[in-house]
């Protein structure tokens, strides 16, 4: 169901590029100002639009993407936990 929400948002005002940007740069530190600027929107408008379409805030979306990536890395069993943290954008493993 959440995937359908992502699809609706992706079709709304060219947000596809932004969601792809987040996924491609998931290891980076994001803040709402940077993300909303990339979307060419005010921070408040961007947050409202994402919340309306996905039912979650942009920062929760980023957290979910990071957790999904961390889960994949852990399931592979290829990396130590600290490495998984950094690979998934959690720059402080504590």
C-alpha positions, 0 to 999 in steps of 0.5 A: 500500500505504501508503494502505491502512495510513493507512485502517486507522489512520484507522478505529482509535480516531478517528485520522482527525481527527488525520491530517486535522489534520496535513494541514490544519496541515502548515505548523505546527511539530509535536512529539510531545507536541502530537500525542499530546495531540490524540489523547488518548494518551501519547506512547509509546502514540501512537508505538507505535500509529502505527508498528504501523499505518503502519509509520512513526513520526508524525514520518516521516508528517509529513515525507512529507506535507510532501515530497508537498506541496513536490513538488506546489508545485514541479511547478506552477512557481508558487513559488520554492524558498524559498516552497515550503519555507515553504508546505510546513512547512520553515521553514528552507530550508537 
